[in-house]
Amino acid sequence: MFFRAGQDMNKAAILYLLPIIISLIISVCVAFYSWRRRKVIGASAFVWFIVAEILYTVGYIWELLSVPFERILFWNHFRYIISTITPLLLLHFSLEFTRRKLKYPIRTWLMVSIPVFAFLLLMITDGYHHLIHPSEISLRLVGPFSIIENEFSL
């Protein structure tokens, strides 16, 4: 069984997910609206930023609805990846919207991206060194959902 839907899905879970789903629908509408006006300065970069927010929200919903531990952990790490890349998208949007030109764009983007990709590399290889999750990852039942419980080291 992939989801908690069906016999396990109760009214509390639906009430909890409803604002998140409404937020997702609003974000999709904003992305669609911005995409249709992508010729406006900064609109295309804004669409990428909103798409990252949509993916994060979808990952959160899937994480809450997933049942096996491996799937919950997969969606949790999926959200880590999106939240790590999002600041780069926000920087890209702000530079494009304000029409700022970087003096050394390749060097600047490389320097800004190094911490992001270093964290992603640490997260992907965490099973070998346990720098991101130093303790054992476990699930805890909170209301109708199972959440990941662990300690962070970084």
Buried (B, 14 or more C-beta within 10 A) or exposed (E): EEEBEEEEBEEEBEEBBEEBEEBBEEBBEBBEEBBEEEEEEBBBBBBBBBBBBBBBBBBBBBBBBBBEEEBBBBBBBBBBBBBBBBBBBBBBBBBBBEEEEEEEEEEEBEEEEEEBEEBBEEBEEBEEEEBBBEEEBEBEEEEBBBBBEBEEEE
